Amino acid sequence: MVEFYQTVIGKRFSMSQLPELIKSVNRLADAIEKATNLSQANGKVVIASTANADRCE
């Protein structure tokens, strides 16, 4: 039986899509960290929840 990583889709995923996903997650983490640092510098508390994802207080 052929392993996933040996298939065309598996190679595409592991060589292209997964690295791009990791870069995107890292960019999101950097943006969150920057937003947190800015809000702390301004004396604001950032509260995030899935219920009010578009609102920060």
PDB file of N, CA, C, O and CB in Angstrom:
ATOM      1  N   MET A   1       0.833  -1.176   0.000  1.00  0.00           N
ATOM      2  CA  MET A   1       0.000   0.000   0.000  1.00  0.00           C
ATOM      3  C   MET A   1       0.884   1.248   0.000  1.00  0.00           C
ATOM      4  O   MET A   1       1.891   1.307   0.706  1.00  0.00           O
ATOM      5  CB  MET A   1      -0.951  -0.007   1.212  1.00  0.00           C
ATOM      6  N   VAL A   2       0.500   2.233  -0.791  1.00  0.00           N
ATOM      7  CA  VAL A   2       1.260   3.471  -0.905  1.00  0.00           C
ATOM      8  C   VAL A   2       0.941   4.375   0.285  1.00  0.00           C
ATOM      9  O   VAL A   2      -0.224   4.569   0.632  1.00  0.00           O
ATOM     10  CB  VAL A   2       0.944   4.192  -2.244  1.00  0.00           C
ATOM     11  N   GLU A   3       1.966   4.915   0.895  1.00  0.00           N
ATOM     12  CA  GLU A   3       1.796   5.837   2.015  1.00  0.00           C
ATOM     13  C   GLU A   3       1.367   7.209   1.490  1.00  0.00           C
ATOM     14  O   GLU A   3       1.662   7.571   0.352  1.00  0.00           O
ATOM     15  CB  GLU A   3       3.109   5.951   2.840  1.00  0.00           C
ATOM     16  N   PHE A   4       0.668   7.960   2.337  1.00  0.00           N
ATOM     17  CA  PHE A   4       0.157   9.270   1.930  1.00  0.00           C
ATOM     18  C   PHE A   4       1.264  10.167   1.397  1.00  0.00           C
ATOM     19  O   PHE A   4       1.097  10.803   0.356  1.00  0.00           O
ATOM     20  CB  PHE A   4      -0.538   9.950   3.099  1.00  0.00           C
ATOM     21  N   TYR A   5       2.387  10.228   2.093  1.00  0.00           N
ATOM     22  CA  TYR A   5       3.473  11.113   1.675  1.00  0.00           C
ATOM     23  C   TYR A   5       4.080  10.727   0.328  1.00  0.00           C
ATOM     24  O   TYR A   5       4.811  11.516  -0.271  1.00  0.00           O
ATOM     25  CB  TYR A   5       4.550  11.120   2.724  1.00  0.00           C
ATOM     26  N   GLN A   6       3.783   9.516  -0.153  1.00  0.00           N
ATOM     27  CA  GLN A   6       4.303   9.060  -1.438  1.00  0.00           C
ATOM     28  C   GLN A   6       3.369   9.387  -2.596  1.00  0.00           C
ATOM     29  O   GLN A   6       3.747   9.221  -3.756  1.00  0.00           O
ATOM     30  CB  GLN A   6       4.550   7.574  -1.392  1.00  0.00           C
ATOM     31  N   THR A   7       2.166   9.845  -2.304  1.00  0.00           N
ATOM     32  CA  THR A   7       1.218  10.179  -3.356  1.00  0.00           C
ATOM     33  C   THR A   7       1.462  11.601  -3.844  1.00  0.00           C
ATOM     34  O   THR A   7       2.158  12.378  -3.190  1.00  0.00           O
ATOM     35  CB  THR A   7      -0.229  10.019  -2.855  1.00  0.00           C
ATOM     36  N   VAL A   8       0.884  11.938  -4.998  1.00  0.00           N
ATOM     37  CA  VAL A   8       1.024  13.294  -5.534  1.00  0.00           C
ATOM     38  C   VAL A   8       0.422  14.300  -4.556  1.00  0.00           C
ATOM     39  O   VAL A   8       1.024  15.337  -4.276  1.00  0.00           O
ATOM     40  CB  VAL A   8       0.341  13.412  -6.925  1.00  0.00           C
ATOM     41  N   ILE A   9      -0.743  13.997  -4.047  1.00  0.00           N
ATOM     42  CA  ILE A   9      -1.395  14.900  -3.090  1.00  0.00           C
ATOM     43  C   ILE A   9      -0.565  15.007  -1.808  1.00  0.00           C
ATOM     44  O   ILE A   9      -0.411  16.099  -1.262  1.00  0.00           O
ATOM     45  CB  ILE A   9      -2.828  14.405  -2.763  1.00  0.00           C
ATOM     46  N   GLY A  10      -0.039  13.896  -1.331  1.00  0.00           N
ATOM     47  CA  GLY A  10       0.783  13.904  -0.121  1.00  0.00           C
ATOM     48  C   GLY A  10       2.053  14.707  -0.303  1.00  0.00           C
ATOM     49  O   GLY A  10       2.458  15.444   0.596  1.00  0.00           O
ATOM     50  N   LYS A  11       2.680  14.576  -1.445  1.00  0.00           N
ATOM     51  CA  LYS A  11       3.897  15.359  -1.717  1.00  0.00           C
ATOM     52  C   LYS A  11       3.581  16.842  -1.791  1.00  0.00           C
ATOM     53  O   LYS A  11       4.331  17.666  -1.267  1.00  0.00           O
ATOM     54  CB  LYS A  11       4.557  14.899  -3.027  1.00  0.00           C
ATOM     55  N   ARG A  12       2.472  17.187  -2.440  1.00  0.00           N
ATOM     56  CA  ARG A  12       2.067  18.586  -2.547  1.00  0.00           C
ATOM     57  C   ARG A  12       1.784  19.155  -1.165  1.00  0.00           C
ATOM     58  O   ARG A  12       2.176  20.278  -0.846  1.00  0.00           O
ATOM     59  CB  ARG A  12       0.827  18.730  -3.450  1.00  0.00           C
ATOM     60  N   PHE A  13       1.097  18.359  -0.352  1.00  0.00           N
ATOM     61  CA  PHE A  13       0.777  18.809   1.006  1.00  0.00           C
ATOM     62  C   PHE A  13       2.041  19.033   1.819  1.00  0.00           C
ATOM     63  O   PHE A  13       2.204  20.084   2.440  1.00  0.00           O
ATOM     64  CB  PHE A  13      -0.124  17.793   1.710  1.00  0.00           C
ATOM     65  N   SER A  14       2.930  18.057   1.820  1.00  0.00           N
ATOM     66  CA  SER A  14       4.110  18.143   2.688  1.00  0.00           C
ATOM     67  C   SER A  14       5.173  19.110   2.168  1.00  0.00           C
ATOM     68  O   SER A  14       5.943  19.661   2.955  1.00  0.00           O
ATOM     69  CB  SER A  14       4.721  16.774   2.850  1.00  0.00           C
ATOM     70  N   MET A  15       5.223  19.320   0.867  1.00  0.00           N
ATOM     71  CA  MET A  15       6.261  20.183   0.297  1.00  0.00           C
ATOM     72  C   MET A  15       5.800  21.624   0.091  1.00  0.00           C
ATOM     73  O   MET A  15       6.632  22.528   0.012  1.00  0.00           O
ATOM     74  CB  MET A  15       6.726  19.616  -1.018  1.00  0.00           C
ATOM     75  N   SER A  16       4.508  21.850   0.004  1.00  0.00           N
ATOM     76  CA  SER A  16       4.026  23.193  -0.305  1.00  0.00           C
ATOM     77  C   SER A  16       2.979  23.685   0.688  1.00  0.00           C
ATOM     78  O   SER A  16       3.151  24.725   1.324  1.00  0.00           O
ATOM     79  CB  SER A  16       3.453  23.221  -1.699  1.00  0.00           C
ATOM     80  N   GLN A  17       1.898  22.930   0.812  1.00  0.00           N
ATOM     81  CA  GLN A  17       0.779  23.422   1.614  1.00  0.00           C
ATOM     82  C   GLN A  17       1.087  23.488   3.106  1.00  0.00           C
ATOM     83  O   GLN A  17       0.736  24.472   3.757  1.00  0.00           O
ATOM     84  CB  GLN A  17      -0.420  22.548   1.395  1.00  0.00           C
ATOM     85  N   LEU A  18       1.721  22.486   3.651  1.00  0.00           N
ATOM     86  CA  LEU A  18       2.049  22.489   5.079  1.00  0.00           C
ATOM     87  C   LEU A  18       3.028  23.609   5.438  1.00  0.00           C
ATOM     88  O   LEU A  18       2.795  24.302   6.428  1.00  0.00           O
ATOM     89  CB  LEU A  18       2.636  21.140   5.484  1.00  0.00           C
ATOM     90  N   PRO A  19       4.093  23.817   4.695  1.00  0.00           N
ATOM     91  CA  PRO A  19       4.972  24.948   5.025  1.00  0.00           C
ATOM     92  C   PRO A  19       4.253  26.297   4.943  1.00  0.00           C
ATOM     93  O   PRO A  19       4.502  27.178   5.765  1.00  0.00           O
ATOM     94  CB  PRO A  19       6.173  24.958   4.091  1.00  0.00           C
ATOM     95  N   GLU A  20       3.370  26.465   3.966  1.00  0.00           N
ATOM     96  CA  GLU A  20       2.601  27.707   3.863  1.00  0.00           C
ATOM     97  C   GLU A  20       1.665  27.876   5.058  1.00  0.00           C
ATOM     98  O   GLU A  20       1.502  28.981   5.574  1.00  0.00           O
ATOM     99  CB  GLU A  20       1.796  27.730   2.556  1.00  0.00           C
ATOM    100  N   LEU A  21       1.060  26.789   5.488  1.00  0.00           N
ATOM    101  CA  LEU A  21       0.188  26.821   6.659  1.00  0.00           C
ATOM    102  C   LEU A  21       0.974  27.232   7.900  1.00  0.00           C
ATOM    103  O   LEU A  21       0.502  28.039   8.700  1.00  0.00           O
ATOM    104  CB  LEU A  21      -0.477  25.450   6.877  1.00  0.00           C
ATOM    105  N   ILE A  22       2.148  26.686   8.055  1.00  0.00           N
ATOM    106  CA  ILE A  22       2.994  27.025   9.205  1.00  0.00           C
ATOM    107  C   ILE A  22       3.380  28.501   9.167  1.00  0.00           C
ATOM    108  O   ILE A  22       3.362  29.172  10.200  1.00  0.00           O
ATOM    109  CB  ILE A  22       4.264  26.142   9.226  1.00  0.00           C
ATOM    110  N   LYS A  23       3.727  29.012   7.987  1.00  0.00           N
ATOM    111  CA  LYS A  23       4.063  30.435   7.862  1.00  0.00           C
ATOM    112  C   LYS A  23       2.872  31.303   8.240  1.00  0.00           C
ATOM    113  O   LYS A  23       3.031  32.319   8.918  1.00  0.00           O
ATOM    114  CB  LYS A  23       4.520  30.761   6.429  1.00  0.00           C
ATOM    115  N   SER A  24       1.680  30.909   7.806  1.00  0.00           N
ATOM    116  CA  SER A  24       0.475  31.679   8.117  1.00  0.00           C
ATOM    117  C   SER A  24       0.187  31.681   9.613  1.00  0.00           C
ATOM    118  O   SER A  24      -0.161  32.718  10.176  1.00  0.00           O
ATOM    119  CB  SER A  24      -0.724  31.118   7.357  1.00  0.00           C
ATOM    120  N   VAL A  25       0.328  30.545  10.249  1.00  0.00           N
ATOM    121  CA  VAL A  25       0.101  30.460  11.692  1.00  0.00           C
ATOM    122  C   VAL A  25       1.125  31.314  12.434  1.00  0.00           C
ATOM    123  O   VAL A  25       0.783  31.977  13.414  1.00  0.00           O
ATOM    124  CB  VAL A  25       0.172  28.991  12.174  1.00  0.00           C
ATOM    125  N   ASN A  26       2.355  31.304  11.986  1.00  0.00           N
ATOM    126  CA  ASN A  26       3.387  32.131  12.610  1.00  0.00           C
ATOM    127  C   ASN A  26       3.091  33.616  12.434  1.00  0.00           C
ATOM    128  O   ASN A  26       3.312  34.402  13.356  1.00  0.00           O
ATOM    129  CB  ASN A  26       4.759  31.800  12.024  1.00  0.00           C
ATOM    130  N   ARG A  27       2.591  34.013  11.255  1.00  0.00           N
ATOM    131  CA  ARG A  27       2.226  35.409  11.028  1.00  0.00           C
ATOM    132  C   ARG A  27       1.070  35.809  11.937  1.00  0.00           C
ATOM    133  O   ARG A  27       1.063  36.914  12.480  1.00  0.00           O
ATOM    134  CB  ARG A  27       1.850  35.639   9.553  1.00  0.00           C
ATOM    135  N   LEU A  28       0.099  34.927  12.105  1.00  0.00           N
ATOM    136  CA  LEU A  28      -1.011  35.215  13.018  1.00  0.00           C
ATOM    137  C   LEU A  28      -0.521  35.373  14.448  1.00  0.00           C
ATOM    138  O   LEU A  28      -0.943  36.288  15.155  1.00  0.00           O
ATOM    139  CB  LEU A  28      -2.062  34.107  12.948  1.00  0.00           C
ATOM    140  N   ALA A  29       0.363  34.492  14.874  1.00  0.00           N
ATOM    141  CA  ALA A  29       0.905  34.573  16.229  1.00  0.00           C
ATOM    142  C   ALA A  29       1.669  35.882  16.423  1.00  0.00           C
ATOM    143  O   ALA A  29       1.561  36.513  17.475  1.00  0.00           O
ATOM    144  CB  ALA A  29       1.825  33.370  16.516  1.00  0.00           C
ATOM    145  N   ASP A  30       2.434  36.289  15.422  1.00  0.00           N
ATOM    146  CA  ASP A  30       3.163  37.558  15.511  1.00  0.00           C
ATOM    147  C   ASP A  30       2.204  38.736  15.596  1.00  0.00           C
ATOM    148  O   ASP A  30       2.429  39.668  16.369  1.00  0.00           O
ATOM    149  CB  ASP A  30       4.094  37.728  14.307  1.00  0.00           C
ATOM    150  N   ALA A  31       1.139  38.698  14.807  1.00  0.00           N
ATOM    151  CA  ALA A  31       0.158  39.781  14.827  1.00  0.00           C
ATOM    152  C   ALA A  31      -0.554  39.853  16.174  1.00  0.00           C
ATOM    153  O   ALA A  31      -0.788  40.946  16.691  1.00  0.00           O
ATOM    154  CB  ALA A  31      -0.863  39.595  13.703  1.00  0.00           C
ATOM    155  N   ILE A  32      -0.894  38.719  16.737  1.00  0.00           N
ATOM    156  CA  ILE A  32      -1.543  38.692  18.048  1.00  0.00           C
ATOM    157  C   ILE A  32      -0.596  39.232  19.116  1.00  0.00           C
ATOM    158  O   ILE A  32      -0.999  40.008  19.981  1.00  0.00           O
ATOM    159  CB  ILE A  32      -1.993  37.256  18.405  1.00  0.00           C
ATOM    160  N   GLU A  33       0.650  38.819  19.046  1.00  0.00           N
ATOM    161  CA  GLU A  33       1.635  39.299  20.013  1.00  0.00           C
ATOM    162  C   GLU A  33       1.818  40.810  19.895  1.00  0.00           C
ATOM    163  O   GLU A  33       1.889  41.509  20.906  1.00  0.00           O
ATOM    164  CB  GLU A  33       2.979  38.584  19.809  1.00  0.00           C
ATOM    165  N   LYS A  34       1.893  41.309  18.674  1.00  0.00           N
ATOM    166  CA  LYS A  34       2.048  42.746  18.464  1.00  0.00           C
ATOM    167  C   LYS A  34       0.833  43.500  18.983  1.00  0.00           C
ATOM    168  O   LYS A  34       0.982  44.533  19.636  1.00  0.00           O
ATOM    169  CB  LYS A  34       2.265  43.052  16.978  1.00  0.00           C
ATOM    170  N   ALA A  35      -0.370  42.999  18.704  1.00  0.00           N
ATOM    171  CA  ALA A  35      -1.589  43.646  19.185  1.00  0.00           C
ATOM    172  C   ALA A  35      -1.636  43.638  20.702  1.00  0.00           C
ATOM    173  O   ALA A  35      -2.041  44.624  21.319  1.00  0.00           O
ATOM    174  CB  ALA A  35      -2.830  42.955  18.615  1.00  0.00           C
ATOM    175  N   THR A  36      -1.229  42.543  21.301  1.00  0.00           N
ATOM    176  CA  THR A  36      -1.207  42.446  22.759  1.00  0.00           C
ATOM    177  C   THR A  36      -0.220  43.448  23.347  1.00  0.00           C
ATOM    178  O   THR A  36      -0.528  44.139  24.318  1.00  0.00           O
ATOM    179  CB  THR A  36      -0.842  41.019  23.201  1.00  0.00           C
ATOM    180  N   ASN A  37       0.954  43.521  22.757  1.00  0.00           N
ATOM    181  CA  ASN A  37       1.962  44.466  23.243  1.00  0.00           C
ATOM    182  C   ASN A  37       1.492  45.905  23.102  1.00  0.00           C
ATOM    183  O   ASN A  37       1.717  46.720  23.998  1.00  0.00           O
ATOM    184  CB  ASN A  37       3.273  44.274  22.490  1.00  0.00           C
ATOM    185  N   LEU A  38       0.836  46.232  21.979  1.00  0.00           N
ATOM    186  CA  LEU A  38       0.334  47.586  21.783  1.00  0.00           C
ATOM    187  C   LEU A  38      -0.764  47.910  22.781  1.00  0.00           C
ATOM    188  O   LEU A  38      -0.797  49.009  23.333  1.00  0.00           O
ATOM    189  CB  LEU A  38      -0.181  47.764  20.360  1.00  0.00           C
ATOM    190  N   SER A  39      -1.649  46.976  23.014  1.00  0.00           N
ATOM    191  CA  SER A  39      -2.743  47.240  23.950  1.00  0.00           C
ATOM    192  C   SER A  39      -2.216  47.380  25.370  1.00  0.00           C
ATOM    193  O   SER A  39      -2.723  48.199  26.138  1.00  0.00           O
ATOM    194  CB  SER A  39      -3.790  46.122  23.884  1.00  0.00           C
ATOM    195  N   GLN A  40      -1.206  46.593  25.730  1.00  0.00           N
ATOM    196  CA  GLN A  40      -0.626  46.707  27.063  1.00  0.00           C
ATOM    197  C   GLN A  40       0.097  48.047  27.215  1.00  0.00           C
ATOM    198  O   GLN A  40       0.070  48.655  28.285  1.00  0.00           O
ATOM    199  CB  GLN A  40       0.344  45.537  27.332  1.00  0.00           C
ATOM    200  N   ALA A  41       0.736  48.498  26.151  1.00  0.00           N
ATOM    201  CA  ALA A  41       1.434  49.780  26.199  1.00  0.00           C
ATOM    202  C   ALA A  41       0.447  50.932  26.356  1.00  0.00           C
ATOM    203  O   ALA A  41       0.775  51.961  26.947  1.00  0.00           O
ATOM    204  CB  ALA A  41       2.279  49.976  24.936  1.00  0.00           C
ATOM    205  N   ASN A  42      -0.770  50.755  25.820  1.00  0.00           N
ATOM    206  CA  ASN A  42      -1.800  51.786  25.922  1.00  0.00           C
ATOM    207  C   ASN A  42      -2.653  51.621  27.169  1.00  0.00           C
ATOM    208  O   ASN A  42      -3.567  52.413  27.401  1.00  0.00           O
ATOM    209  CB  ASN A  42      -2.683  51.764  24.693  1.00  0.00           C
ATOM    210  N   GLY A  43      -2.371  50.610  27.970  1.00  0.00           N
ATOM    211  CA  GLY A  43      -3.110  50.389  29.193  1.00  0.00           C
ATOM    212  C   GLY A  43      -4.476  49.769  28.999  1.00  0.00           C
ATOM    213  O   GLY A  43      -5.326  49.858  29.885  1.00  0.00           O
ATOM    214  N   LYS A  44      -4.702  49.147  27.862  1.00  0.00           N
ATOM    215  CA  LYS A  44      -5.985  48.519  27.585  1.00  0.00           C
ATOM    216  C   LYS A  44      -5.878  47.019  27.798  1.00  0.00           C
ATOM    217  O   LYS A  44      -4.814  46.427  27.618  1.00  0.00           O
ATOM    218  CB  LYS A  44      -6.452  48.830  26.150  1.00  0.00           C
ATOM    219  N   VAL A  45      -6.977  46.419  28.179  1.00  0.00           N
ATOM    220  CA  VAL A  45      -7.047  44.979  28.338  1.00  0.00           C
ATOM    221  C   VAL A  45      -7.783  44.425  27.135  1.00  0.00           C
ATOM    222  O   VAL A  45      -8.877  44.883  26.805  1.00  0.00           O
ATOM    223  CB  VAL A  45      -7.751  44.577  29.675  1.00  0.00           C
ATOM    224  N   VAL A  46      -7.190  43.444  26.481  1.00  0.00           N
ATOM    225  CA  VAL A  46      -7.820  42.834  25.317  1.00  0.00           C
ATOM    226  C   VAL A  46      -8.485  41.545  25.760  1.00  0.00           C
ATOM    227  O   VAL A  46      -7.842  40.661  26.326  1.00  0.00           O
ATOM    228  CB  VAL A  46      -6.787  42.572  24.180  1.00  0.00           C
ATOM    229  N   ILE A  47      -9.777  41.449  25.495  1.00  0.00           N
ATOM    230  CA  ILE A  47     -10.525  40.245  25.824  1.00  0.00           C
ATOM    231  C   ILE A  47     -11.049  39.661  24.521  1.00  0.00           C
ATOM    232  O   ILE A  47     -11.780  40.326  23.786  1.00  0.00           O
ATOM    233  CB  ILE A  47     -11.694  40.545  26.829  1.00  0.00           C
ATOM    234  N   ALA A  48     -10.686  38.454  24.242  1.00  0.00           N
ATOM    235  CA  ALA A  48     -11.131  37.811  23.016  1.00  0.00           C
ATOM    236  C   ALA A  48     -11.884  36.550  23.364  1.00  0.00           C
ATOM    237  O   ALA A  48     -11.462  35.772  24.219  1.00  0.00           O
ATOM    238  CB  ALA A  48      -9.945  37.498  22.088  1.00  0.00           C
ATOM    239  N   SER A  49     -12.996  36.357  22.698  1.00  0.00           N
ATOM    240  CA  SER A  49     -13.750  35.130  22.857  1.00  0.00           C
ATOM    241  C   SER A  49     -14.348  34.755  21.517  1.00  0.00           C
ATOM    242  O   SER A  49     -14.455  35.594  20.623  1.00  0.00           O
ATOM    243  CB  SER A  49     -14.847  35.279  23.934  1.00  0.00           C
ATOM    244  N   THR A  50     -14.730  33.521  21.378  1.00  0.00           N
ATOM    245  CA  THR A  50     -15.330  33.098  20.117  1.00  0.00           C
ATOM    246  C   THR A  50     -16.717  33.683  19.943  1.00  0.00           C
ATOM    247  O   THR A  50     -17.179  33.844  18.814  1.00  0.00           O
ATOM    248  CB  THR A  50     -15.393  31.582  20.041  1.00  0.00           C
ATOM    249  N   ALA A  51     -17.393  34.005  21.039  1.00  0.00           N
ATOM    250  CA  ALA A  51     -18.741  34.582  20.951  1.00  0.00           C
ATOM    251  C   ALA A  51     -18.708  36.001  20.391  1.00  0.00           C
ATOM    252  O   ALA A  51     -19.596  36.396  19.635  1.00  0.00           O
ATOM    253  CB  ALA A  51     -19.410  34.584  22.329  1.00  0.00           C
ATOM    254  N   ASN A  52     -17.694  36.756  20.759  1.00  0.00           N
ATOM    255  CA  ASN A  52     -17.572  38.144  20.295  1.00  0.00           C
ATOM    256  C   ASN A  52     -16.232  38.351  19.612  1.00  0.00           C
ATOM    257  O   ASN A  52     -15.461  39.229  20.000  1.00  0.00           O
ATOM    258  CB  ASN A  52     -17.730  39.134  21.469  1.00  0.00           C
ATOM    259  N   ALA A  53     -15.962  37.568  18.625  1.00  0.00           N
ATOM    260  CA  ALA A  53     -14.653  37.592  17.987  1.00  0.00           C
ATOM    261  C   ALA A  53     -14.357  38.921  17.306  1.00  0.00           C
ATOM    262  O   ALA A  53     -13.191  39.261  17.108  1.00  0.00           O
ATOM    263  CB  ALA A  53     -14.553  36.478  16.983  1.00  0.00           C
ATOM    264  N   ASP A  54     -15.376  39.672  16.946  1.00  0.00           N
ATOM    265  CA  ASP A  54     -15.144  40.937  16.268  1.00  0.00           C
ATOM    266  C   ASP A  54     -15.040  42.126  17.225  1.00  0.00           C
ATOM    267  O   ASP A  54     -14.875  43.262  16.780  1.00  0.00           O
ATOM    268  CB  ASP A  54     -16.243  41.184  15.282  1.00  0.00           C
ATOM    269  N   ARG A  55     -15.133  41.879  18.521  1.00  0.00           N
ATOM    270  CA  ARG A  55     -15.072  42.935  19.510  1.00  0.00           C
ATOM    271  C   ARG A  55     -13.909  42.742  20.462  1.00  0.00           C
ATOM    272  O   ARG A  55     -13.662  41.633  20.934  1.00  0.00           O
ATOM    273  CB  ARG A  55     -16.364  43.001  20.280  1.00  0.00           C
ATOM    274  N   CYS A  56     -13.198  43.816  20.744  1.00  0.00           N
ATOM    275  CA  CYS A  56     -12.151  43.819  21.764  1.00  0.00           C
ATOM    276  C   CYS A  56     -12.455  44.947  22.716  1.00  0.00           C
ATOM    277  O   CYS A  56     -12.830  46.041  22.295  1.00  0.00           O
ATOM    278  CB  CYS A  56     -10.723  43.971  21.141  1.00  0.00           C
ATOM    279  N   GLU A  57     -12.298  44.693  23.976  1.00  0.00           N
ATOM    280  CA  GLU A  57     -12.556  45.719  24.982  1.00  0.00           C
ATOM    281  C   GLU A  57     -11.302  45.970  25.794  1.00  0.00           C
ATOM    282  O   GLU A  57     -11.309  46.804  26.699  1.00  0.00           O
ATOM    283  CB  GLU A  57     -13.720  45.308  25.901  1.00  0.00           C
TER     284      GLU A  57
END
